[in-house]
């Protein structure tokens, strides 16, 4: 049995893959301790996982070098380091895994100083600032996309994909999923989702596209995030478009099994879910993502034939509606895209991450 610390808080893109790895390790008989941020998203998600021990760490993102906020960053990191040293003294971990973001920086550094094997996982095609910094001292870099390895020259790298949360479930029959959402199994279904934070930019385009989508006789599942659900529901009701609208949906296997086509952001966690369910997609990358990594993520899916990419700044409601209706009418094109999406999944990514950690721990044992 190993004891593994997983630092995975701050955003859904860090937290949910971390939880997937934690569940795999637990299923293999290992003990896991999660280190998360003080953000509400972490506390909310962990309510559904009482089986895991967790600790909150103070952390902030890295500001500009000349910013006055740099002092606060250093102080918070030092505070986190002290907490980590105390946690490790009691827990005695055999490995520390950071899933990205600055919640993982102090745990990894504390692990390195304690001579514990350290790992980072980078989901995106371009690494974030926290992982670029941590890569200088960790033992092993795990990446979601092969294209990301070039950013870690001289480091031991493994391409493992991005772990998909276990509570996502498996595909269920399409008709069953649509009935659960009170939608018509005989209609083509468009799923619109914006990741754990929703996507106001996508929502606004869809609201304006609704009159044109109505002409195609389709129905929608729209996960709006926590701000636009009432506006979206009223909009589709006015246009007489059958729709299931919610801020979030906790049984994601239902909406993913029901969809014939997806409009989504291009975060790594969302893309992994699309691959797992083999879903054709139109990707609208978040335009303000660090290093523009969502657009680079989308390019990988476009080049593979799994997706089409639309930039938010140049996408009109008319253009998007026309392409949605064309793809929903073209079963052969969607079938090709579905196969390509499936092919981009490397298998059970959480198991691959666990394999690397187990092997490393075994090699470092006396």
N, C-alpha and C positions, 0 to 999 in steps of 0.2 A: 504494500500500500504506500502511495505517495501522498504528501500534503502539498497542494498547489495553490498559490495565490494568483488570482486573476483580477487585474485592475482594468475596469471596463466601463466606467461611468461617464456621464456628461451628455451623451446623445444616444438616440436609439441605434444609430449606426455603429456605436462602440458597445453598447450594453447588450443588445440582443444576440449578436455573434458570440460575445463573452458568455452569456447564459447558455448558449448551445454547446460550447466547449465544456462548460461546467457540468452540464447534464451528462455529457458523454463520459467525462472523467468519473463522475459519481457512479454511473452505471457500471463502470469497470472496477469499482471498489475503492476509489481514491477519495480523499477528503479535500474539499474545496472551500476556500475563503475568498469572498468577493470584496474588492475595494472599490467603492463607488464615490460619486461626487455628492455634494449637498443639494443638487437640483431636484425639483419635484418629480421629473420624469423617472429618475432612478428609484425614488421611494415608491412611486406608483407601480412601477414594473415589478419591484421586489415583493410587493404584497401578494403576488400570485406565485411566489417561489419561497415559501417559508422553509423549505428543506435546506436552503443554503444559509450559512453564516455570512454576515456582511458587516463591513465597517465603513463609515463615511470619512472622507478625507477633505480637508480644505484645499482648494486648487483654483487657479485662475489661468486664463490663456496668456501666452507670451505676448507682451506689448512691444511696441517699437523700442529699439535700444535706448533712444534718448527720451523716451516718455517718462514722466513722473510715476506712472503706474508700474514701472519696472521694480521700484522698491517694494511695492506690495506683492508683486509676483515672487520676488526673492524671499520675502518674509513668509508667505504662505507655503512656498515650496519647502523652506526650512522647517516649518511647523509640521508639514506632512511627513518629512523625513524622520522627525522625532517620533511621530505616531507609528510610522512603519517599523522603526527599530524596536519599539516596544511590542508591537503586534508580532513581529518575527521571533522575538525572544520567547513569547508564549506559544506561538503556533509551530515554530520550527519547520518552515517550508522547505521542500526539496526542489521547487522550481517557482519562478515568478514569470507570469505572462502578462504583457501589456497590450491592450487592444487598440491603442492610439488615444490621442487627446492628452491634455496635460494632467488629468487624473492619474495617468500611468507613469509619469516621469519620475516622481519621488519614489514610488514602490520599486521601480526598476533600478534606480540609482542605489537605493538602500539594499536591494538584493545583490547588486554587483559588489558593493563594499563588504557585504557579509559572505562573499564568495559562493553565492547560490546561483545555479544556472538560470540565465535570464533570456527571455524571448519577447519579440514584438510581432504583432500581426498588423499588416497594412492592407486594408480592404481595397483601396482605390488604386487607380492606375498611376497616380502621382502622389507620393507620400506627403503627409501633413508635417507641419513644423515640429510637433512633438516627437514623431517617429524619426524624423531626420536627426534630431538632437540625440535621441536615445540610441539610435543605430550605432553611434560612435563607441558605445561601451557594452552593448548586449552581446550575447554569445551566438544568437541565431535569429535570422529575420525570416518571417513567414509572410508571403504575399498572396493577394487574391488573384492578381493578373500577372502572367509571365512578363509582360512589358514593364512591370514595375521593378524588376530585379536590377535593371541598369542603374537605378538611382542609389544602389547600395554596393558600389564597387569594393571588392576585397572582403566582403562579408559573406558568411555562410548563409545561403538563401534557399528556401524551398517554396515552390508554388503549390498552394493548398486550396485555393478558392476562398470564398467567404462563408463561414458557418451560418446556416439557416436555423433560426430558433425552433426548438423541438415542438413548442405548442402551436406551430404553424399547421401541423397535421399533414395528412396525405390527401391527394385528389379524391373527391367524392363524385358520384355521377352528376353530370351537368343538370339534368332535370331535377334531381333532388336538391341541388344547391339553389336553383332558381326558385323552386317552391318554398324553400326556407326563407327566401328574401321576398316572397309574395310577388314574384315576377313570372312572366309568361315563357315557358320552355320553348315555344315556337318562334320567339323573336330573337334576332341577333342582339347580342349584349355587349355594350361598351363599358369597361371599368376605368374610372378615372381616380387616381390616387397620387398623393403628393408626399409620401413618406410620413415619418412620425410627427412632423410639424405642420402637415398640410402644405398647400401650395397656392397662395392667393393669386399669383400671376396666372397659373393654369386655370384656376376657378373663373377668373374674369373673362378669359378667352372662351371658356365653355358656356358661360352665361350668354355671351353675344352670339355664339354659334348655334344655340338651341333652335331658333326658327328654321335654320337650314337642316339640322339633324332631324327635325320632325318629319321632313319630306321622305326620309329613308325608312320610316316605319320601325325604327330601332327602339331599344330601351337602354337605360343607363343605371349603373351602380356608381355613385359618386361619393367618395370619402374625402370630405372637404377640409379636415382639420377643425379646430375648435371655434372658428370665427364665422364661417360662411355657410353653415348647414341650413339655417332657416331661409336665407336668401336663395340658395340653390333649390330647395324644396319648392318655394313659392314660384320660382322661375320655371321649373319643369311642369308644375301644375298649370300655370298660365298657358304654357305652350302645348299642354295635353300630351306630354311625353311620359310614358310609364318610367318610373325611376325609384330606386332605393337610395335614399340620401342619409348619411350619418357623419358625424365628426370623425369617428373611428369605428372599426368593426373588430371585435375581439376574436371572432371565429374566422380568421382570414382564409382558411381553407375553403369556406363557402364562397366568398367573393372571387377568389382565384379560380375555383372550379367552375364558376358560373360564366366567366368572361370568355368572349370570343376574340376580343382585342383589348389592349390596355394602353391608356395614356398615363405616363408616369414621369417623375423626375428620374435622374440617372445616378442616384446614390448606390454604392456597392451592395448594401443590404437589400434594397429593392430589386436590383438586377439579379441577385442570387435567387430571390423568390420567383422572379419571372422564369429563370432557367429551370428551377426545380419543377415548376408546373408546365413548362414548355409553352409559354404564352408569347404570341406575336405582339409587338409593341411599337408605339410611337413615343419616342423619348424627347422630353423638353427639359434639357439640363437647367439646373438652378444657376442663373447667370452670375451670382456673386459667390460661388463656392471657391474656397481657397485654391490658388494655382489653376483655377478653371478646371478642376479635376473631374467634375461631372461631365463636361463636354468630352474630355478624353475617354472617360468610361464609356460614354455613349458611342464614340467612334469604334471601339472594339466590337460592340454589338452590331453596329451598322456594317462594318467590314465582314463580319461573320454571316451576314444576311438574316440576323434575328430581329432587327429593328430598323426603323427609320428615324431620323433625327430632325427636329424642328427647333430653331432658336427662338426663344421667347420674344426677342426684340424685333424679329422680322416675320413672326407668324400672325397672320390675320385670321379672324374667325371663319371667313369664307374659305380660305385655303385649308385650314384644319378640318372643317366639316366635310369638304369635298373629298379629302384623302381618307378620312374615317369611313365615309360611306362607300368609297371605292374598295377599300380593303375588306370591309364587312361583306361586300358582294362577291369577293374573289376568294372562294374556299381554297383554291390551289395555292395562291400566294401565301395565305395565312398558314397553310400546312407546311410549306417550305420554311417559313419563318419560325414556326413552332419547333421543327426538327433542329434548326440551327440554334435556337435558344437552349434546347435540351443538351446539345453537344457542347455548349460552353460551360456546363456544370462539371467539375472534376470528380464528381462522386460525393461521398459523404465528407464534406470539408471538415466538420467538427472532429470526425474520427481521424482524419489526416493530421490535424493539429495535435490531437491527443497522442497519436503514434510518435510524432517527433519529440514531444515532451517526455514520453515514456522511454524512448530510446536514449535520449540525452541523459536522463536521470540514471538509467542503467549503466551507461558508459562512465558516469562520474562517481558511481558507487565504489567504495574501497574493495 
